[in-house]
Amino acid sequence: MEIQNKDVWVFIEQRNGKPADVSFELLSKGRKLADSLKSSLKAILLGHNIKPIAEETFKYGAEEAIIVDNQQLAYYRTMPYSRILNDLVEKYKPRVMLYGATVIGRDLAPRVASHTKSGLTADCTDLQISNVKYIKKEFKDLLLQIRPAFGGNIIATIISPDVHTQMATVREGVMRIETVGKPAKGKITEVPYVHEKFDDVVKIIEQHRKENKVNLKAAPIIVSGGYGLGSKENFELVKELAHTIGGEVAGTRAAVDAGFISSDRQVGQTGVTVRPKLYIACGISGAIQHRAGMQESNKIIAINSDPDAPIFGVAHYGIVGDAMQIIPMFINVFKQKLR
C-alpha cells in the first residue's frame, strides 16, 4: 500500500518566546529524514507572538511552519496543547513526528500518541528511515527508533509498522544542530485557536522558574569522573584538574548516585549529552548509557586501571593506570605549562 503523506513534523517547544535548542536539533535531523522520505519538513508551533520563531525554523530546514497563535497558549498547559495537536495529527496524518524529551515533550507526546493511536518511542539516540521486512511482510519507509534498552546492555531498534504516524522523543544534545545552506522561502500556515471549556481545567496562577547555572553543552572542555574514583574526597582531584585547564566538571550516573557530584552535572543517557572539544574521563568504565552522552566529543582521553574498560573503545587516547596517581601528574604538567 502506497503511503500518501510522508511529511516529517517537529514540535517546536518555546517558553516566553524563546525556542528550545532541542527543537532546532530535531529540525536538523528531521531535514535528513524528510530527504530520505522525499517529503517535506514542517515545524509545529503553539504559543503567542510566535511568528519570529516560525521564521527562524526555516534556517534549519523547515519548509512550512504550522502555527496556532493565541494569548491562551502563551504558557504550556496540557489540555489545550494536546487537544490542538491531536486535531492537527488526525487531520494531516504526518508520517513522522518528533518532540524533545523535555518536561513538556514527555507530557505532550504520549498524550498525542495515545489519542491518535500512533507509535511512540521515548529517549531515542538515533533515528533513521529504512524499508523493513517484519513477520514476512515488507514495510516501506519505517522510522527506525534507536535507543539503549535493558538497562543500557543493548541498543534496541524499535519500529511501528502497524500505524501511519510514527513518533519519537529525543533528548537534548543528541542530534547536532545544522543550518541549511540555502533556506527555503518558508510558508507560515496559521490555524485559528478555538477555545473549549476543558482548556481551563488547569489555570496558571503564578510561574516560577530557576535557570540552570550549569551549561555542560556549551563547555569546550569537560573533565568527568566516575564511581571508580572511590570517594567524594578523591573526586576533588577531578575538580582541581578541571579548574586548572579551564574546563567544566561532570560525572557519571554512578558518581551522582554515590554523592560525588550533583545531578545537574551528569553526562549520559539519563543526564546531558555533550560534544566538547576535549573530554577527559577519569575512573569511568564506560557503560553504554554514559558513552551515549559523550562519544561524539572531538577528542576523548580516558584514564582507567582496567585495560578492557569499554571507555577505551571510544577514546582517542587511553591511559591504563590509577587515576589517583595520573590526575596529579596532569595537574602538575598543566600548571607548569600555564605559568
C-alpha positions as CSV (number, residue, x, y, z in Angstrom):
1,M,0.0,0.0,0.0
2,E,1.4,3.4,-1.0
3,I,1.8,5.9,1.8
4,Q,0.2,9.1,0.9
5,N,1.6,11.6,3.4
6,K,5.3,11.2,4.2
7,D,5.8,14.6,5.9
8,V,8.1,14.9,8.9
9,W,6.8,17.2,11.7
10,V,8.8,18.7,14.6
11,F,7.1,20.1,17.6
12,I,8.9,23.4,18.4
13,E,9.0,24.0,22.1
14,Q,9.1,27.6,23.4
15,R,8.9,29.3,26.7
16,N,8.3,33.1,26.9
17,G,9.1,33.4,23.2
18,K,12.4,31.6,23.5
19,P,12.7,28.4,21.5
20,A,14.3,25.3,23.0
21,D,17.6,24.3,21.4
22,V,16.4,20.7,21.2
23,S,13.7,21.8,18.7
24,F,16.4,23.1,16.3
25,E,18.4,19.9,16.8
26,L,15.3,17.9,15.8
27,L,14.7,20.1,12.8
28,S,18.3,19.4,11.6
29,K,17.7,15.7,12.0
30,G,14.2,16.0,10.6
31,R,15.6,17.6,7.4
32,K,17.7,14.4,6.8
33,L,14.7,12.2,7.5
34,A,12.5,14.2,5.1
35,D,15.1,14.0,2.4
36,S,15.2,10.2,2.9
37,L,11.4,10.1,2.5
38,K,11.5,12.6,-0.4
39,S,8.9,14.6,1.6
40,S,8.5,18.0,3.4
41,L,9.7,19.1,6.9
42,K,7.2,21.1,8.9
43,A,7.6,22.9,12.2
44,I,4.6,22.9,14.5
45,L,4.3,25.8,17.0
46,L,1.8,26.7,19.6
47,G,2.1,29.9,21.7
48,H,1.6,33.6,21.5
49,N,3.5,36.1,19.2
50,I,5.5,33.1,17.8
51,K,5.9,34.2,14.1
52,P,9.6,35.2,14.7
53,I,10.3,31.7,15.9
54,A,8.4,30.2,12.9
55,E,10.6,32.2,10.6
56,E,13.7,31.0,12.4
57,T,12.8,27.4,11.8
58,F,13.4,27.8,8.0
59,K,17.1,28.2,8.7
60,Y,17.2,24.6,10.0
61,G,15.4,23.1,7.0
62,A,11.7,23.6,7.7
63,E,9.7,24.3,4.6
64,E,6.4,25.2,6.3
65,A,5.5,26.3,9.9
66,I,2.0,25.5,11.1
67,I,1.3,27.8,14.0
68,V,-1.6,28.3,16.4
69,D,-1.1,31.7,18.0
70,N,-3.3,32.9,20.8
71,Q,-2.9,34.5,24.2
72,Q,-4.4,31.4,25.8
73,L,-1.4,29.4,24.6
74,A,1.2,31.8,25.9
75,Y,2.2,29.2,28.6
76,Y,2.2,25.4,28.2
77,R,-0.9,23.7,29.5
78,T,-1.5,20.0,28.9
79,M,-5.2,20.2,27.8
80,P,-5.2,22.8,25.1
81,Y,-1.8,21.8,23.7
82,S,-2.6,18.1,23.5
83,R,-6.1,18.8,22.1
84,I,-4.8,21.1,19.3
85,L,-2.0,18.6,18.3
86,N,-4.5,15.7,18.4
87,D,-6.6,17.6,15.9
88,L,-3.7,18.5,13.6
89,V,-2.3,15.0,13.6
90,E,-5.7,13.4,12.9
91,K,-6.3,15.9,10.1
92,Y,-3.0,15.9,8.3
93,K,-1.6,12.5,9.3
94,P,2.2,13.1,9.2
95,R,4.4,10.1,8.7
96,V,6.9,11.1,11.4
97,M,6.6,13.5,14.4
98,L,9.4,14.4,16.7
99,Y,9.4,16.0,20.2
100,G,12.2,17.0,22.6
101,A,12.4,14.7,25.6
102,T,11.9,17.6,27.9
103,V,9.4,18.1,30.7
104,I,6.9,19.5,28.1
105,G,7.7,16.9,25.4
106,R,7.4,14.0,27.8
107,D,4.0,15.2,28.9
108,L,2.7,16.0,25.5
109,A,4.0,13.2,23.2
110,P,2.4,10.2,24.9
111,R,-1.0,12.0,25.1
112,V,-1.0,12.7,21.4
113,A,0.3,9.3,20.5
114,S,-2.4,7.6,22.7
115,H,-5.2,9.7,21.3
116,T,-4.2,9.3,17.6
117,K,-3.1,5.6,18.1
118,S,0.4,6.4,16.8
119,G,3.6,4.6,17.6
120,L,5.9,6.3,20.1
121,T,9.4,5.6,21.4
122,A,11.0,7.7,24.2
123,D,14.6,8.9,24.6
124,C,15.9,7.9,21.2
125,T,19.6,8.4,20.5
126,D,19.3,8.0,16.7
127,L,16.6,8.0,14.0
128,Q,16.8,6.5,10.5
129,I,14.5,5.8,7.6
130,S,14.5,2.3,6.2
131,N,12.4,-0.4,4.5
132,V,11.9,-3.3,6.9
133,K,10.9,-6.9,6.4
134,Y,8.9,-7.9,9.5
135,I,6.9,-11.1,10.0
136,K,7.2,-11.9,6.3
137,K,5.8,-8.5,5.3
138,E,7.6,-5.7,3.6
139,F,7.1,-2.3,5.2
140,K,8.3,0.9,3.3
141,D,9.8,3.9,4.9
142,L,9.7,3.0,8.5
143,L,11.2,5.2,11.2
144,L,13.9,3.2,13.0
145,Q,13.8,4.5,16.6
146,I,17.1,3.6,18.1
147,R,17.8,3.7,21.9
148,P,19.6,1.8,24.7
149,A,17.4,-0.8,26.3
150,F,17.5,-3.4,29.2
151,G,19.5,-1.0,31.4
152,G,21.8,0.0,28.6
153,N,23.0,-3.5,27.9
154,I,21.8,-3.5,24.3
155,I,20.9,-0.9,21.6
156,A,17.4,-1.6,20.5
157,T,15.9,-0.6,17.2
158,I,12.2,-0.1,17.6
159,I,9.6,0.1,14.7
160,S,5.9,0.9,14.5
161,P,4.8,-1.0,11.4
162,D,1.1,-1.1,12.1
163,V,0.5,2.6,12.3
164,H,0.8,5.5,9.9
165,T,2.2,8.2,12.2
166,Q,5.5,7.3,14.0
167,M,6.5,9.5,16.9
168,A,9.7,9.8,19.0
169,T,11.1,11.9,21.7
170,V,14.8,12.8,21.7
171,R,17.0,14.1,24.5
172,E,18.7,17.4,24.3
173,G,22.1,17.4,22.7
174,V,21.8,14.0,21.0
175,M,21.3,15.5,17.5
176,R,23.6,18.0,16.0
177,I,22.3,21.5,15.1
178,E,22.9,22.3,11.5
179,T,21.7,25.2,9.4
180,V,20.9,24.6,5.7
181,G,23.0,26.3,3.1
182,K,20.0,27.8,1.2
183,P,16.9,28.0,3.5
184,A,13.6,27.6,1.7
185,K,11.3,30.5,1.4
186,G,9.1,29.0,4.1
187,K,5.4,29.2,4.3
188,I,3.6,30.1,7.6
189,T,0.2,28.5,7.9
190,E,-1.9,29.9,10.7
191,V,-4.5,27.6,12.3
192,P,-7.1,29.5,14.3
193,Y,-7.4,28.7,18.0
194,V,-10.8,27.5,19.1
195,H,-11.5,27.7,22.8
196,E,-13.0,24.7,24.6
197,K,-14.2,24.6,28.2
198,F,-11.8,21.8,29.1
199,D,-8.8,24.0,28.2
200,D,-9.4,25.9,31.5
201,V,-9.4,22.8,33.8
202,V,-5.9,24.0,34.8
203,K,-5.1,27.7,35.2
204,I,-1.7,29.1,35.7
205,I,-1.7,31.5,38.7
206,E,2.0,32.1,39.0
207,Q,5.0,30.7,37.3
208,H,8.5,30.5,38.9
209,R,11.5,29.1,37.1
210,K,15.1,28.9,38.1
211,E,17.6,29.0,35.3
212,N,20.2,26.2,35.3
213,K,23.6,27.6,36.3
214,V,25.4,24.7,34.7
215,N,25.7,24.6,31.0
216,L,27.7,21.5,30.1
217,K,26.5,21.5,26.5
218,A,28.4,24.8,25.8
219,A,31.6,23.8,27.6
220,P,34.6,23.3,25.2
221,I,36.5,21.2,27.9
222,I,34.9,18.7,30.3
223,V,36.7,16.7,33.0
224,S,34.4,13.9,34.1
225,G,34.7,11.4,37.0
226,G,33.2,8.0,37.7
227,Y,32.5,5.7,40.6
228,G,35.9,4.2,40.1
229,L,37.4,7.2,41.9
230,G,36.2,5.7,45.1
231,S,35.2,8.6,47.2
232,K,34.0,12.2,47.2
233,E,37.4,13.3,48.5
234,N,39.1,11.6,45.6
235,F,36.6,13.3,43.2
236,E,38.1,16.7,44.3
237,L,41.1,15.9,42.1
238,V,38.7,15.9,39.0
239,K,37.5,19.3,40.1
240,E,41.1,20.6,40.5
241,L,42.1,19.3,37.1
242,A,39.0,21.0,35.5
243,H,39.8,24.3,37.3
244,T,43.5,24.1,36.2
245,I,42.6,23.7,32.4
246,G,39.5,25.9,32.4
247,G,37.0,23.1,32.0
248,E,33.7,22.1,33.5
249,V,33.3,19.2,35.9
250,A,31.0,16.3,35.1
251,G,30.3,12.8,36.3
252,T,28.6,9.5,35.6
253,R,25.2,8.3,36.9
254,A,27.1,6.1,39.4
255,A,29.1,9.1,40.7
256,V,25.9,11.1,41.1
257,D,24.2,8.3,43.0
258,A,27.2,7.9,45.2
259,G,27.0,11.6,46.1
260,F,30.4,12.6,44.5
261,I,28.8,15.3,42.3
262,S,25.4,16.9,41.8
263,S,22.9,15.6,39.3
264,D,22.9,18.7,37.1
265,R,26.5,17.7,36.1
266,Q,25.6,14.1,35.0
267,V,26.6,13.1,31.5
268,G,24.9,10.2,29.8
269,Q,21.6,8.7,28.6
270,T,19.8,9.9,31.8
271,G,21.9,13.1,32.0
272,V,23.2,15.6,29.5
273,T,24.6,14.8,26.0
274,V,27.8,16.8,25.3
275,R,30.2,17.3,22.4
276,P,33.1,19.3,23.8
277,K,36.4,19.8,22.0
278,L,38.1,17.8,24.9
279,Y,36.6,15.2,27.2
280,I,38.7,13.7,30.0
281,A,37.2,10.6,31.5
282,C,38.7,9.7,34.9
283,G,37.8,6.4,36.6
284,I,34.9,5.8,34.2
285,S,34.4,2.3,33.0
286,G,32.3,3.4,30.0
287,A,28.8,1.9,30.3
288,I,26.7,2.4,27.2
289,Q,24.5,4.9,29.0
290,H,27.5,7.1,29.6
291,R,29.1,6.7,26.2
292,A,25.8,7.7,24.6
293,G,26.2,11.1,26.2
294,M,29.9,11.9,25.3
295,Q,31.1,9.6,22.5
296,E,30.8,12.4,19.8
297,S,33.3,14.6,21.7
298,N,36.1,15.9,19.4
299,K,38.9,14.3,21.5
300,I,38.5,11.9,24.4
301,I,41.2,11.0,26.9
302,A,40.3,8.1,29.2
303,I,42.1,7.1,32.4
304,N,41.2,3.7,33.9
305,S,43.0,0.9,35.7
306,D,41.2,-1.8,33.7
307,P,42.7,-2.2,30.2
308,D,39.5,-3.8,29.0
309,A,37.2,-1.0,30.1
310,P,34.6,-0.1,27.4
311,I,35.6,3.6,27.6
312,F,38.8,2.8,25.7
313,G,36.6,1.7,22.8
314,V,35.6,5.4,22.2
315,A,38.7,7.1,23.5
316,H,41.2,8.7,21.2
317,Y,43.9,8.4,23.8
318,G,43.8,5.8,26.6
319,I,45.9,5.7,29.8
320,V,45.9,2.5,31.8
321,G,46.6,3.2,35.4
322,D,45.4,4.5,38.7
323,A,43.6,7.8,38.2
324,M,44.6,9.0,41.7
325,Q,48.2,8.9,40.5
326,I,47.8,10.1,37.0
327,I,45.5,13.1,37.6
328,P,48.0,14.8,39.9
329,M,50.6,14.4,37.1
330,F,48.2,16.1,34.6
331,I,47.6,18.9,37.1
332,N,51.3,19.4,37.7
333,V,52.2,19.4,33.9
334,F,49.4,21.9,33.1
335,K,50.3,24.2,35.9
336,Q,53.9,24.3,34.6
337,K,52.8,24.9,31.0
338,L,50.4,27.6,32.0
339,R,52.8,29.7,34.1
